[in-house]
Amino acid sequence: TVYSGTMGFSLRTSQAAVVSFFRKELRARDWSIMSVGPAHNAPTTTEVLAQRSSSDGWYWDVGVLVAPTTFGSGAQAGVDTTHFTVEIYEVLNSD
């Protein structure tokens, strides 16, 4: 691995909307979607895995872990929040 990075985010939208966004946007930017489904050891979290080749013999892997939506209460009633993490790696193509 030459590069790796992880960042966490949260949005006021549903888990399904975040997963749908990453599926569409990664595909539109020439990433191959490798898998979408429950995350290992976290079955309510959805994982989107994608890969993209680079021109220098390396390739990029990205994993997006999307937690279940939480629903606000009290002053935050009606506010849906979804937390997600994006992990990206550059690794040598083993072909």
C-alpha positions in Angstrom: 0.0 0.0 0.0 1.4 3.4 -1.1 -1.4 5.5 0.2 -4.3 5.1 2.6 -6.7 7.5 4.2 -9.9 7.4 6.2 -12.4 10.2 6.9 -15.7 10.2 8.7 -18.7 12.3 7.7 -22.4 12.7 8.6 -25.3 13.9 6.5 -28.9 14.7 7.3 -30.4 12.1 5.0 -31.1 8.3 5.0 -28.7 5.4 4.9 -30.3 4.4 1.6 -29.7 7.8 0.1 -26.0 7.8 1.0 -25.5 4.3 -0.4 -27.3 5.2 -3.6 -25.2 8.4 -4.0 -21.9 6.5 -3.7 -23.1 3.7 -6.1 -24.1 6.2 -8.7 -21.2 8.7 -8.3 -18.4 6.1 -8.2 -19.7 4.3 -11.3 -20.1 7.7 -13.1 -16.4 8.3 -12.4 -15.2 5.0 -13.8 -15.0 3.0 -10.6 -16.0 -0.6 -10.7 -18.5 -1.4 -7.9 -17.1 -4.7 -6.5 -19.7 -5.2 -3.7 -22.6 -3.6 -1.9 -24.0 -5.3 1.3 -23.7 -5.7 5.0 -20.4 -4.9 6.5 -18.3 -7.6 8.2 -19.2 -7.8 11.9 -21.7 -4.9 11.5 -24.8 -6.3 9.7 -26.8 -3.1 10.0 -24.0 -1.1 8.4 -23.9 -1.1 4.6 -20.5 -1.4 2.8 -19.8 -0.2 -0.7 -16.6 -1.5 -2.2 -15.2 -0.1 -5.5 -11.9 -0.3 -7.4 -10.3 1.8 -10.2 -7.1 1.2 -12.2 -4.5 3.8 -12.6 -2.1 4.2 -15.5 1.0 3.5 -13.5 0.5 -0.2 -12.6 -1.3 0.6 -9.3 -5.0 0.6 -8.5 -7.3 2.3 -6.1 -9.7 0.6 -3.7 -12.4 2.5 -1.8 -14.7 1.3 0.9 -17.6 3.3 2.2 -19.2 2.2 5.5 -22.7 3.6 5.9 -24.2 3.3 9.4 -27.9 3.1 10.0 -29.8 6.4 10.1 -30.4 7.8 13.5 -33.6 9.8 14.2 -33.6 12.9 16.3 -35.8 13.5 19.3 -36.7 16.5 21.4 -35.4 19.6 19.8 -33.9 17.5 17.0 -37.1 15.6 16.2 -37.5 15.1 12.5 -33.7 15.4 11.9 -32.4 12.2 10.3 -28.6 11.7 10.4 -26.5 9.1 8.8 -22.8 8.7 9.7 -20.4 7.2 7.1 -16.7 6.5 6.7 -14.7 6.6 3.5 -11.5 4.6 3.3 -9.3 4.8 0.2 -6.1 2.8 -0.6 -3.6 2.7 -3.5 -2.1 -0.7 -4.0 0.1 -2.4 -6.6 -1.7 -4.3 -9.2 -0.8 -8.0 -8.7 -1.6 -9.1 -12.3 
